[in-house]
Amino acid sequence: MSDRVIGVGVIGCGEIAQLMHLPYLHELPEFRIAALCDVSRGAAEKLGTHCRVSARYSDHRALLADPDVDAVLIATYDHAEIATDALRAGKHLLVEKLLAFTPEEARPLVEHAERGGLVALVGYMKLYDPGYEIGLERIALIGPPKSIHVHDFAGRFDRHGRLYTQTRVTDAPADALAAGRNAVARRIDAALGRDHAGYRDLYLVVLGLGSHDLAAMRGAFGAPSRVVYARQIGPKQLLAVLEYDDVPCVFDMAMAQYEWWDEWIHVHGERDEVRIEFQNTYFRNASAIVRVREAAGEGPSERVIPGAPDTAFRREWLHFADCIMPGRSRARRCPAGSPTSILPFRSSRRCRPKLFEAKAVERWTLVRRAQDRSGQKNMRSYERSEAIQGRPYRPRLRAACLRPLDCFVANAPRNDASVG
Ligand SMILES: NC(=O)c1ccc[n+]([C@@H]2O[C@H](COP(=O)([O-])OP(=O)(O)OC[C@H]3O[C@@H](n4cnc5c(N)ncnc54)[C@H](O)[C@@H]3O)[C@@H](O)[C@H]2O)c1
């Protein structure tokens, strides 16, 4: 694999595949688009002609049998069965979030990926956002947080379409698609159980939207120690208070109709504040902006640090190539602050310690710089913040998509008003 281009089979040729994945697979020399698959035969045909890909399928099993396919992108609605088949077929996989709809579906997949020598990555691409990485570095420098706020009120999803040319064909068997969605609904209902019946729609929003924020939150701080409070505010709105030892973390998430993108992580330290503001997911080359509020002498100051123009999806693919092809420079793709070693669901045990070490070295450099500027005090606060932040850098195989159910159903008190 090290001396050849990775042939990727794309399963599910809908919006996100066309807007973000196919352009980078086409552009990056590490990859070639080996095959396309969609239950809409017309979509696979039309896109195949457009991308000049002759291998076109309407059944993912046929694509998996194609020897030209080394790895797959799964960008359908329901991923677990296809991911299982891909692992059985010996293909590396990048599966769009969410890995699965319930922990019961996801756990065997994680175990399966662990056993094989394959790379399996869940597409929480915000973890690769250059602005997010800068934000993590800044958070590390402000000492132990007093409070954390993770917020996502998603803006309108019908605005970005006009920026791109898409191929939409409506010949997919509507009955089969509807049956698939109904089957998912039944699986979720079973997972929620009688105690939490009625939360399916909100749960789907947490998985579809909030899972990105939970992944970014866990990338920065690890898994919270407990859920203090969780409440459904409206049909598509959740408010929760989580806790990291004695540090509270407000998590609020909703679907909204804003003409802007309202997604951020705000960390309050003793003297400084850092805020990572994510940009619209569907914009290319728009990375998160970091705002730092700090003292300037005896007065306040605010700095805005724009992330380098790059696209998180592009960097996600580069990291995927790094994991598959031994010998490529991972450090280049995984700078300090990047949460790559917590990236869920990667099966290659070999590369984890290296990532961890690279990060430790980089973070130590960061500490030394902080020390040079401000002496021992900063060092101590760094160490404390590291105690909080250190947790995510331990390898974690539990896919972040397990967390919504774990957090909001398993841990929280059960009553009518709460999500859990
Ligand atoms: N990372 C992100 O920010 C992000 C953004 C949007 C969507 N997504 C994820 O990507 C996935 C796709 O989302 P989308 O917006 O592109 O949806 P979409 O409906 O536009 O595309 C899904 C495509 O998959 C096809 N499909 C469905 N079942 C199939 C099967 N069994 N085999 C082959 N093809 C099949 C459909 O015909 C459709 O073309 C979802 O899981 C979603 O959660 C991630």
The ligand as a MOL file (V3000), in Angstrom:
LIG
                    3D

  0  0  0     0  0            999 V3000
M  V30 BEGIN CTAB
M  V30 COUNTS 44 48 0 0 0
M  V30 BEGIN ATOM
M  V30 1 N -19.5130 15.4690 8.4840 0
M  V30 2 C -20.5270 16.2730 8.2680 0
M  V30 3 O -20.5020 17.4380 8.6350 0
M  V30 4 C -21.7380 15.7620 7.5640 0
M  V30 5 C -22.5740 16.6520 6.8970 0
M  V30 6 C -23.6870 16.1240 6.2410 0
M  V30 7 C -23.9480 14.7710 6.2860 0
M  V30 8 N -23.1210 13.9390 6.9730 0 CHG=1
M  V30 9 C -23.4020 12.4870 7.0580 0
M  V30 10 O -23.2270 11.9320 5.7650 0
M  V30 11 C -24.2170 10.9460 5.5100 0
M  V30 12 C -24.9250 11.3130 4.1970 0
M  V30 13 O -25.5430 12.5720 4.3210 0
M  V30 14 P -26.0150 13.3940 3.0330 0
M  V30 15 O -26.4030 14.7140 3.5210 0
M  V30 16 O -25.0020 13.2870 1.9500 0 CHG=-1
M  V30 17 O -27.3320 12.5610 2.6410 0
M  V30 18 P -27.9710 12.3730 1.2000 0
M  V30 19 O -29.3270 11.8420 1.4180 0
M  V30 20 O -27.7980 13.5910 0.3640 0
M  V30 21 O -27.0650 11.2120 0.5440 0
M  V30 22 C -27.1420 9.8620 0.9260 0
M  V30 23 C -26.9840 9.0400 -0.3430 0
M  V30 24 O -26.8600 7.6610 0.0190 0
M  V30 25 C -27.6430 6.8880 -0.8890 0
M  V30 26 N -27.9360 5.6130 -0.2070 0
M  V30 27 C -28.8190 5.4020 0.8020 0
M  V30 28 N -28.7520 4.1140 1.1880 0
M  V30 29 C -27.8160 3.5070 0.4220 0
M  V30 30 C -27.2700 2.1960 0.3840 0
M  V30 31 N -27.6940 1.2160 1.1780 0
M  V30 32 N -26.3110 1.9340 -0.5480 0
M  V30 33 C -25.8660 2.9000 -1.3850 0
M  V30 34 N -26.3520 4.1760 -1.3800 0
M  V30 35 C -27.2780 4.4660 -0.4750 0
M  V30 36 C -28.8380 7.7460 -1.2040 0
M  V30 37 O -29.4680 7.3780 -2.4140 0
M  V30 38 C -28.1980 9.1290 -1.2860 0
M  V30 39 O -27.7330 9.4210 -2.6040 0
M  V30 40 C -25.1260 10.9290 6.7310 0
M  V30 41 O -24.7520 9.8430 7.5340 0
M  V30 42 C -24.8360 12.2160 7.4610 0
M  V30 43 O -24.9290 12.0790 8.8620 0
M  V30 44 C -22.0200 14.4080 7.5950 0
M  V30 END ATOM
M  V30 BEGIN BOND
M  V30 1 1 1 2
M  V30 2 2 2 3
M  V30 3 1 2 4
M  V30 4 1 4 5
M  V30 5 2 4 44
M  V30 6 2 5 6
M  V30 7 1 6 7
M  V30 8 2 7 8
M  V30 9 1 8 9
M  V30 10 1 8 44
M  V30 11 1 9 10
M  V30 12 1 9 42
M  V30 13 1 10 11
M  V30 14 1 11 12
M  V30 15 1 11 40
M  V30 16 1 12 13
M  V30 17 1 13 14
M  V30 18 2 14 15
M  V30 19 1 14 16
M  V30 20 1 14 17
M  V30 21 1 17 18
M  V30 22 2 18 19
M  V30 23 1 18 20
M  V30 24 1 18 21
M  V30 25 1 21 22
M  V30 26 1 22 23
M  V30 27 1 23 24
M  V30 28 1 23 38
M  V30 29 1 24 25
M  V30 30 1 25 26
M  V30 31 1 25 36
M  V30 32 1 26 27
M  V30 33 1 26 35
M  V30 34 2 27 28
M  V30 35 1 28 29
M  V30 36 1 29 30
M  V30 37 2 29 35
M  V30 38 1 30 31
M  V30 39 2 30 32
M  V30 40 1 32 33
M  V30 41 2 33 34
M  V30 42 1 34 35
M  V30 43 1 36 37
M  V30 44 1 36 38
M  V30 45 1 38 39
M  V30 46 1 40 41
M  V30 47 1 40 42
M  V30 48 1 42 43
M  V30 END BOND
M  V30 END CTAB
M  END
